[in-house]
C-alpha cells in the first residue's frame, strides 16, 4: 500500500456522546456538537472580532454571548417520568432556549460549555484574539503567495 491515509469510522464513532445533567429538578442531555453546531460556534466566535487594516484585532464585542449559544445547540431538556427520571429519547421541544440558558448562573453555563467542548473535541485550538489573529495572518500569507504565483503563471 502507498502513503495513502485511510480514516475509517465505525457506527460508534459517529454516535454523539451524551451526558445527563441535572439543574434543580430539570434534567438535560449534553450532547457532543455535530458539524453544524461546531461550524455555527466557530463562526459566532469569529464574528465577534473586528480586525484593523494591519490584521490586528481592534475590537472584541459580545464574545460572552457565544457560550450560551453552544448550550442551546447541544442540549435538550429531558421529559421526566413519574419518578423524575428521564424518559429515553424523549425531549421537550425547543428547550433550553437562549433566554433560558442566559438566566442560569455563570458557573453553570461555563461548566456545561466546557463539558460540551470537551466531549466534542473542540478544545484543541481555543479561539482567542491571539489565535484568531495568528490564523488570519497565516491565511493572508497563503493568499499572498497564491496571488503572486497566479500573477507569475499569467505572465508566463
Secondary structure as GFF3:
##gff-version 3
##sequence-region A 1 156
A	DSSP	alpha_helix	11	14	.	.	.	ID=ss1
A	DSSP	beta_strand	18	23	.	.	.	ID=ss2
A	DSSP	beta_strand	26	31	.	.	.	ID=ss3
A	DSSP	alpha_helix	35	47	.	.	.	ID=ss4
A	DSSP	beta_strand	49	51	.	.	.	ID=ss5
A	DSSP	beta_strand	57	60	.	.	.	ID=ss6
A	DSSP	alpha_helix	65	74	.	.	.	ID=ss7
A	DSSP	beta_strand	75	80	.	.	.	ID=ss8
A	DSSP	beta_strand	86	92	.	.	.	ID=ss9
A	DSSP	alpha_helix	98	102	.	.	.	ID=ss10
A	DSSP	alpha_helix	106	119	.	.	.	ID=ss11
A	DSSP	alpha_helix	129	155	.	.	.	ID=ss12
###
